[in-house]
């Protein structure tokens, strides 16, 4: 009877350390960086807005991005039980339905905080959370698509968080040029996200995941990924030049030229050099974002 009672008892709440691990803090950096770019691009002084900025960083990083990771781990728990059994959910450290409940709590907490930051931030947060759930959860499960999965992540991590930073500081819709730039950087991130698929081509083909390398082959996929990263940045350079922001345009152009040099090495062996490119080319990409944001901020 005692054993049966223990079996029927709900699982104990997970430890804070396990919840933190579930949110994958290393993934928070890209959206927090893009949020910072949005703040800079607004051109507004940050004095007196420290608490608001801290709330914005918390919203885009630990809350929305962290929630997206919890959603992903919950709906990937059966695959992780094979490939990553040490993860909090398959290991049993986060037992029962706690993974799903934590994802729901993260969603609710994100919306509650965003609701205090104005209608534009609230709408951007809704869009980011919709993409987060659609990326991992059936029936959409965008992550199984080599087109829509990386695009959803790119728009969430770069475009929407940049928009959030600018809208929060301005209290209004950002200027058209800023909207164009943040959208281009989100589209360019499609190529960055595609690089993550080169390490699992065989597994994707066996499990029916339609990643770009699995669908079209490694060499065509790496060329498409490079073009997807390069073309939006070239358009950003043209937009900045059109606004008379020659210095910022030059900085983005130098960043792009260095990335192209890195791409030349990447294309020789995508599976081998994709992690290297993530440490070099992607760093140059986000530095170019910052240069563009500084230029846009000077127009305010």
N, C-alpha and C positions, 0 to 999 in steps of 0.2 A: 504493500500500500504506500509506504514511504517512497519507494523507488518510482511508482506510478505518479505520485504527486510531484516529484522532482521533474519527471518527463513532461508533465502537463504545465508546469510553472513557466511563465514567460521568461525569456532570456534576460539576464541582468543588463542594465544600461552599459554601453561601452565606455572604456576609459578615454579620458580627454586626449591622451597621446595617440590612441588609435584613430580617433575622429580626425585629429590633425593630419595624420598620415593619409587618411582617406581623401582629404582635400588636396593632396599633392602640392604643398607650398611652392615647389620649384616652378610650377606652371603659372603662378600668380604674376611673375615679373612682366611678361609681354603686355597684358591688359593694363597693369599699373603704369608701365612706361608710356603706353598710348594715352592713358588718362593724363599723365604729366604733359605729353605733347599737346593735348587739347587745352590744358590750362595755359601753357606758354603761348599757344596760337591765339588765345583770346586777347592777349595784350593787356589784360587787366592786372592791376596791382594785387598782390596776395596779402598785403598787410591787413590785419583784422579778420582774415578769412581762414586762419589756421585750422580751426575746428572743422570748418566746412570741407577743407581740403583733406583732412584726415578721414572724415566720413566718406568722401569720394573715393579715396584710396581703398578704404575698407570695403566699400560697395563693389568696386570693380575687381579687386583681388580676392581676398578671403571669402567674400560672400558669393558674388555671381560666379567667378571662376571656380572657387572651391565647390560650389553647388554643382556646377557642370561636371566636375570630376567625380563627385559622389553619385550623380545620376549615371555617369558612364560606368563606374565600378559596379553599381547595382545591376545594370542590364548586361554587363559582361561577366557576371560572377561565375557562370558555368564554364566559360572559356578560361577565365583566370584560375579556376580550380585545377586546370590542366597545365597552363603555361606559367602562372604566377601564384602557386598555392600559398605563398607566404603573405599575400595581400590581406588586409584586415578582414574582408568579408569571407573569402574562401577558407581562411585559416580558422575561422570561428571566433576571432577576437571581437568582431561585430556580428553578432548572431541573429538568428530569426529574421524579422523584417526591419530591424533597426536601420539597415542601410537605406531602405526606401523611405522610412520615416525621417531620417536625417536629411535626405535629399528634399523632401517636402518641407521640412522646417527651414532649410537653407533658402528655398524658394520664397517661402512666406517672409522670412527675415529680410531678404533682399528687397522684396516689394515694399515692406513696411518702411525700411530706411529710405528707399528711393522716393516714396510718397511724400517725404518731408523736404525733398530737394527741388520741387517744382515739377510741372507737368511734362516738360520735355525730357528731363532725366528719368521720370517715371516711365514714360513711353519707351525710351531707349532700353531701360532695364527689362521691361516686358518683352521687347523684341529679342534681347539677348537670352533671356530665360526660355522663350519659345524655341529658339535655335538650339539651346543646350539640351532640352528634352527631345526635340525632333532629331538631333544628332544621334542620340543613343537609344531612345525608346521606340519600340514598334508601335504602329506599323510603319512610320516614316523611316526610322533608323538610317539617317542620312550618311552615317559613317561607312556604310557598305557601298557607297557610290564614290567613285574616283573624282566625280565632278562636284556634286553637291556637298559632300562631307567636308573637304578642305575649304570650300567656299564659305560654308556656315561658320567654321572656326575662324577663318580670316576676318570675316565681317564682324564677328562677335569680339574677337581679341583686339582688333585694331580699329576698325571704323566706328563701332558703337561706343567703345570706351573713349576714343578721341572726341567723339561727339559729346559724350557725357561731360568730359572735362571742360570743353568750350562752353556748352550750354549752361553748366553750373556756374561758371564765372561770369558769363554775360547776362544770364537770366533771360535769354532770348535765343532765337535761332541763329546759329553761327552764319557768317557771310558765305556767299555762294562759293567763292574760291576755296575757303576752308572746307566746305562740304565736298567739293570736287577732290581736293587733295586727300582727305581722310578716306573717301570711297576708293580712290586709286590705291592707297596703301593697303586697304583691306583686301582688294582684289589681288594685289601683288602677293599677299600672304598666302593665297591659294597655292602658289608655287612652293613656298616654304613648307607648308603642311604636306604637300605631295612628297617632299624629300623623306618624310618619316615612313613612307610606304615601301621604300626600297629594301628595307631590312626584312620584310616578311612576304616577299612575292610568292614563294612556293606555298606558304601556309594560306595566303589569301586565295590562291587558285584552288587549293584543296577544299577550302571551306566556303567557297562561293562569294567571297568578298570582292566586289568589283573596283578595287583600287586601280588607279591609272596604270602603274607598271604591270599589274596582272592582266589588264585589259588590252593594252596596246604594245606591251613589251618594255623592257628597261630603257633601251636607247631612245626610242621615240618619246617616252615619258619624261626623261631627264631634259630633253630639248624643249618640250612643252613647258616644263616647270621653269626652266631658265627664261624662256620668253615671257612667261606669266609674271615673273619677278622683274624683268628688265623693262618691258614696255610701259607698265604703269609709272615707273620711276622716270622714264624719259618724258612721259606726258607731264609729270609733276615739274620737271625742269622747265618745260615750255610754259606751263601755267605761271610759275614764279617769274620767269622772264617777262611774261605779259603784264605782270604787276610791277615791273621795274625792280624786282628783288634779285639783282644780279649776283650778289655775294652768296645768298642762300642757294640760288640756282647753281652756281659754280660748285658749292660744297656738295650738293646732291649729285651733280654730274661726276665729281671726283669719286664720291662713294660708289656710284654706279660703275664707273670705269674699273675700279678695283674689284668690284663684285664680278664683272665680266671676266677679269683675269682669273679669279677663283673658279668661275664657272668652267673655264677651259680645262682646269684640272679635274673638276667634278665629272665632266662628261667622259673622261678617260676610263673611269671605273666608279659608277654611281654608288654601288653597294658599299664599296670600300671608303669612298671619300664623302659620302653624305653626312656622317657625323662631323668630319672635319669642316665641311662647308657650313654646318649649323653653328660652329664656333667662330668662323671667320666671316663668311659672306653674310650671314644673318646679323652679325654684330654691325657690319657696315650698313646693312639695310636700316636698322633701327637708329643708327647715328644719322643717316640721311633724313629719317623722319624728324629727328630733333632739329636738324638744320632747317628743314622746311617750316617747322613750327615756329622757330625763332624769327624767320623772315615774315611769316604771316602775322606774328604778334606785333611786329614793327609797324604794321599798317593801321593798327587800332588808334 
